[in-house]
Each structure stands twice: as structure tokens, then as C-alpha cells.
Amino acid sequence: MPARGLRGSAKAQDRGLLIGQMDSAMELHILYFARLREALGLARETVSVPVAVTNLGQLRAWLIARGDPWAEAFARVYPVRIALDQVVGRDDTPLRAGAEVAFFPPVTGG
């Protein structure tokens, strides 16, 4: 999905996530669950992220930098947990090519 007017923007530059920097881009399979899925209107997508996106926190920031509906969805659904290949991760968890990344709100059981 193309970026929406972010090439060279100060916001993207501050994060080191210029959309135009796609050298050696990494493909990821992203799943959205619960309120995120509803807010985005999609359950999954495959994306190619810039080489500067190396961990889960940077991936979340890159998705938000794509603009709406991602920016609005992540702002409305807080907090959001992230799993890499079905293992819950942290913002500093490194990404790997071809990985499955799932975003979901925390759940409680009883």
C-alpha cells in the first residue's frame, strides 16, 4: 500500500523511517485482531518495510506513519500487544524477513 505524502516529511525523518528508503526491504505478514481489525477493516496484510525498520517498535511507528486508517486505529486502541511468530514480543524485539507479526489488545481471562 503506498505511503500517503510522507516522503521526506519531518515526522518520518525524525524516526529514520523514510518511506522512500526501500533498499533491501523486508517482507512481513501482519495480522490484526479484535478492535484493531475492526478499526482497520482488515484482518491481515503483507507489507515490505524499509531497511530502517528493524524491530517491533519501529514497525508499529512505521505503520502509524502510513497515516489513516493505521494512525487513527493505533491511537484509539491502546495498549496494543505485539507477537512475532506467535511469541509475545517487546518494542526492541528484532524483526526477521518473512515473519508473522500480530497486533492485538491485551486480554484477560477468568
C-alpha positions in Angstrom: 0.0 0.0 0.0 1.6 3.3 -1.0 2.6 5.9 1.6 0.4 8.9 1.8 2.5 12.0 1.4 5.2 11.1 3.9 8.2 11.0 1.7 10.7 13.4 3.2 8.4 14.7 5.9 10.0 15.8 9.2 7.9 13.3 11.2 9.3 10.4 9.1 12.8 11.7 9.1 12.8 12.1 12.9 12.1 8.4 13.1 14.5 7.4 10.4 11.7 5.7 8.6 11.7 7.5 5.2 9.1 5.6 3.1 11.3 6.1 0.1 14.2 4.2 1.6 13.3 0.7 0.5 16.8 -0.7 -0.2 16.8 -4.4 0.9 13.2 -4.1 2.1 11.9 -6.9 4.3 8.5 -8.5 3.7 6.3 -9.2 6.8 2.9 -10.8 7.2 0.9 -8.7 9.6 -2.3 -9.8 11.4 -4.7 -7.5 13.2 -7.1 -8.8 15.9 -10.2 -7.6 17.8 -10.7 -3.8 17.9 -7.7 -3.1 15.6 -9.1 -5.4 12.9 -12.5 -3.6 13.2 -10.9 -0.2 13.1 -8.7 -1.0 10.1 -11.3 -3.0 8.2 -8.8 -5.8 7.5 -7.5 -8.8 9.3 -4.2 -9.2 7.6 -1.8 -7.7 5.1 1.7 -8.3 3.7 4.0 -5.3 3.7 7.5 -4.5 2.6 9.1 -2.3 5.2 12.1 0.0 4.8 15.5 -1.3 5.8 15.5 1.2 8.7 12.6 -0.8 10.4 14.4 -3.4 12.4 12.3 -4.2 15.4 8.6 -4.4 16.5 8.5 -0.8 17.9 9.8 0.6 14.7 7.3 -1.5 12.8 4.5 0.0 14.8 5.8 3.5 14.2 6.1 2.8 10.5 2.5 1.6 10.3 1.3 4.7 12.2 3.4 6.9 9.8 1.5 5.5 6.9 -1.4 7.7 8.0 -5.0 6.8 8.4 -6.5 4.3 9.0 -3.4 3.0 10.8 -2.6 6.2 12.7 -6.2 6.5 14.0 -6.6 2.8 14.8 -3.4 2.6 16.8 -4.3 5.9 18.6 -7.8 4.6 19.6 -6.8 1.1 20.6 -4.3 1.4 23.5 -2.4 -0.5 24.7 -1.5 -2.9 21.9 0.4 -6.1 22.3 2.7 -7.5 19.6 3.7 -11.0 18.8 6.4 -12.2 16.4 5.8 -15.7 15.0 3.3 -16.4 17.8 5.6 -15.3 20.6 4.7 -12.1 22.5 7.5 -9.6 22.0 8.6 -6.1 23.1 9.3 -3.0 21.1 13.0 -3.9 20.9 12.3 -7.5 19.6 14.2 -7.8 16.3 12.3 -8.5 13.1 13.2 -11.1 10.5 12.2 -11.4 6.9 9.0 -13.4 6.3 7.9 -13.2 9.9 4.3 -13.1 11.0 3.6 -10.1 13.3 0.3 -9.9 15.2 -1.1 -6.8 16.8 -3.8 -7.3 19.5 -5.2 -5.7 22.6 -4.3 -7.4 25.9 -6.8 -10.0 27.0 -7.8 -11.1 30.5 -9.3 -14.4 31.5 -11.2 -15.5 34.4 
